[in-house]
Amino acid sequence: MQGGTSFRMRAGQLFCACDSDGLPLAVGREPDRASIRVMALAFALSVLAQILTVSVLPLVSAPLAPSPQAVAWPYIALLAGGALSSFPASILLDLFGRRAAFALGASLGLAGGMMSYWAVMHGQYIGLVIGVAWLGMAQGFGLFYRHAGAMASQGGAGMVFAAGTGAALLAPLLMAAMDALAGPLAAAGVLALAGLVYLLTLGVAIRLPARKIGHDGGEARPARPARAVIFGATALAGLAWAVMTGVMAHAPLVMVGCGIGFSASAAAMALHLMSMYAPGLVIGRWVAAWGGLRVSLSGLGLLLAGAVLLSVQTAFLGLSVALAVAGAGWGIATIGASAWLHQEAQPSPTQLAFHDMVLFLAAIAGAASLGF
């Protein structure tokens, strides 16, 4: 076979069951746009499952917790699961490709949703913590869709991230439908629904375009980002995640204290969630014009402004605006940092895993401190 020529089909030829994404081979890929569309859909489903889980977690945790202090542990388990899965997700993505790694993550989400539903229905607090931790692991895998999009094409991370906007719009409708259908059991039903959403994600993940294996022409190893870029992008995104989880833990309590009803609070949170992912629709142009670092810094400033605004608001309109501003700032800061990370070099699996693990650890710190 001549160097650079693709393998030809022949009798008795064997292929690995895994797609060749990430392997050190010269590859002729399917069109990037087709891959990004599939990743965007899978990421949207992952975000939908995440929103459903977080929305009902306080409601199902409180009755099962053995003490008031234990109410927060399921939410911490969700974030800890994401942190623990960061390194396995990145390494599996590199060794076995997108299709196998993302399918495994979705499988964890399906198991976690079913486990959480069983635990709530049977009053098992420990079972809930375990099930939610599995859901968090699935979330950790799902977060890598934005990295895969960035590797597929310039601006791909923003396109994938923007798909979460649709999930933010759909989640309240699904929760309302479950409330009408299941009544007092709606919260448990939503956890089961989150697991079923991951089942859909599994079906989408296995449809990711495989890369066609070719001969390795001995191409040089890709350039890696400088340490300053790795630590700088991680610090900016980590700070954004810490403030954001603090805002999300604090806002529902503020709205209850201000006498805002459940439906109005749900509408404000839906606007907030939509604002978190909507910047992905336009952020590619901003990154191209100003660079990932400046975009991330501007997003962090917007997030801090929203957090300060939230602390002085007592009316529904003011709180809704503050949540929308904070959500948009988080999205801009997160994707800007990711774009900076991928802008001039290709991060290694270890660097990507470190980046995402710090985000989840920062989220735990934010929820445990700023949330109070």
C-alpha positions, -999 to 999 in steps of 0.1 A, spaced: 0 0 0 13 34 -9 18 60 19 -14 81 25 -36 57 6 -68 46 24 -73 9 31 -95 -9 6 -122 -33 15 -112 -69 9 -123 -104 19 -114 -112 55 -105 -76 64 -111 -67 101 -120 -33 115 -121 -21 151 -157 -17 164 -147 17 177 -145 47 154 -110 60 149 -115 94 163 -85 106 183 -62 78 172 -28 88 159 -36 81 123 -40 102 92 -77 103 87 -101 114 60 -130 127 80 -167 130 72 -177 166 67 -172 186 99 -207 202 97 -224 168 98 -204 159 129 -211 192 146 -248 190 140 -249 156 157 -228 168 186 -250 199 190 -281 177 192 -264 154 217 -252 183 238 -287 199 238 -302 166 251 -274 164 278 -282 200 289 -320 191 290 -313 162 313 -291 184 335 -318 211 338 -345 185 346 -322 170 373 -312 203 389 -347 217 389 -362 189 410 -332 179 431 -340 202 461 -376 190 461 -367 153 463 -336 158 486 -354 176 514 -379 148 524 -353 121 522 -324 138 539 -317 125 575 -307 160 586 -310 196 573 -273 196 566 -277 165 543 -301 182 520 -272 197 499 -253 164 495 -272 151 464 -264 184 446 -227 182 457 -227 145 445 -240 157 411 -211 181 408 -186 157 422 -196 130 397 -189 155 369 -155 162 384 -146 125 388 -156 117 352 -134 145 336 -103 124 333 -120 92 322 -140 111 296 -110 128 281 -89 97 280 -116 75 266 -123 102 240 -87 101 229 -83 63 230 -116 51 215 -131 81 198 -162 103 203 -188 76 195 -177 51 222 -169 77 249 -201 97 245 -222 66 243 -206 54 276 -214 88 293 -250 86 281 -253 51 295 -243 64 329 -270 90 327 -296 65 319 -286 43 348 -284 74 371 -319 86 362 -335 52 368 -316 47 401 -326 82 413 -363 75 404 -362 42 423 -345 58 453 -372 86 456 -400 62 451 -386 39 479 -374 67 502 -337 57 499 -315 87 505 -282 69 498 -296 55 466 -305 91 455 -270 103 462 -256 74 441 -280 79 413 -274 116 411 -236 110 411 -241 89 380 -261 117 364 -232 140 373 -208 116 356 -229 117 324 -229 155 327 -191 154 328 -190 134 296 -215 157 280 -194 187 287 -168 174 263 -191 180 234 -179 216 233 -143 205 232 -150 180 204 -168 208 185 -138 231 189 -115 204 175 -139 197 145 -139 233 132 -133 269 142 -164 281 159 -176 246 165 -176 250 203 -200 280 201 -223 262 177 -225 231 200 -229 253 231 -258 273 215 -278 242 211 -284 243 249 -308 272 243 -334 248 229 -330 226 260 -336 256 283 -369 264 264 -381 228 264 -374 219 300 -402 239 317 -427 225 292 -417 190 300 -418 197 337 -453 212 334 -465 182 315 -450 158 341 -467 178 368 -501 175 351 -495 138 344 -480 125 377 -492 150 403 -474 144 436 -450 120 420 -439 145 393 -405 152 409 -396 115 408 -410 113 373 -388 141 362 -357 122 373 -368 92 354 -374 115 324 -338 128 327 -326 92 324 -348 86 293 -334 118 278 -299 103 282 -313 72 264 -320 95 234 -285 110 238 -271 75 235 -290 70 203 -276 103 189 -240 96 201 -237 64 182 -246 82 150 -215 105 152 -197 102 119 -168 78 121 -134 87 107 -120 66 79 -87 50 88 -57 57 66 -20 52 67 0 71 93 24 92 74 44 100 105 30 134 110 44 155 138 26 157 172 2 187 174 13 218 192 0 221 228 -11 253 245 13 271 268 9 266 305 -1 302 309 -30 296 285 -41 264 302 -40 279 337 -54 313 326 -84 298 307 -91 273 335 -89 301 362 -113 323 342 -138 296 335 -135 282 371 -143 316 386 -173 319 363 -186 285 373 -181 292 410 -201 325 408 -228 309 386 -235 280 409 -236 304 438 -262 325 420 -283 294 411 -282 282 447 -291 317 460 -317 329 435 -346 305 444 -343 313 481 -343 351 473 -375 347 452 -392 327 478 -383 353 505 -396 380 483 -430 363 479 -426 353 443 -447 323 434 -436 290 419 -447 297 383 -430 331 383 -398 317 397 -398 289 371 -402 315 344 -373 336 357 -351 305 359 -361 294 324 -350 329 311 -318 325 331 -310 291 316 -318 303 281 -294 333 286 -267 309 296 -265 291 263 -278 318 238 -244 336 235 -231 305 216 -251 317 186 -229 347 180 -198 342 201 -178 328 172 -177 363 156 -167 379 189 -138 354 194 -127 360 158 -127 397 163 -113 401 199 -98 367 208 -109 342 234 -92 359 264 -109 393 259 -143 376 253 -139 355 285 -130 385 306 -159 405 293 -183 376 301 -168 373 336 -174 410 342 -210 407 330 -215 377 353 -202 396 383 -225 425 375 -255 402 373 -245 387 407 -242 421 423 -275 432 408 -292 401 421 -281 409 456 -300 442 457 -332 432 439 -365 423 455 -390 426 426 -397 399 400 -386 421 370 -353 431 386 -345 395 397 -353 382 362 -330 408 346 -302 400 370 -305 363 364 -305 369 326 -274 391 328 -256 366 350 -265 337 327 -253 355 296 -221 364 314 -215 327 323 -220 315 288 -197 342 273 -170 335 299 -171 297 296 -170 296 258 -145 324 256 -122 305 279 -127 273 258 -120 292 226 -88 307 241 -78 271 251 -82 258 215 -73 290 197 -37 284 187 -30 248 197 -46 215 204 -49 207 241 -39 172 252 -65 149 268 -49 155 302 -51 192 298 -87 191 288 -95 168 317 -77 191 341 -97 221 327 -131 205 331 -123 190 365 -114 224 379 -147 238 366 -167 212 385 -146 217 417 -151 254 414 -189 248 410 -189 228 442 -170 256 460 -195 282 447 -225 262 457 -212 255 491 -201 291 499 -218 318 477 -251 299 478 -255 307 514 
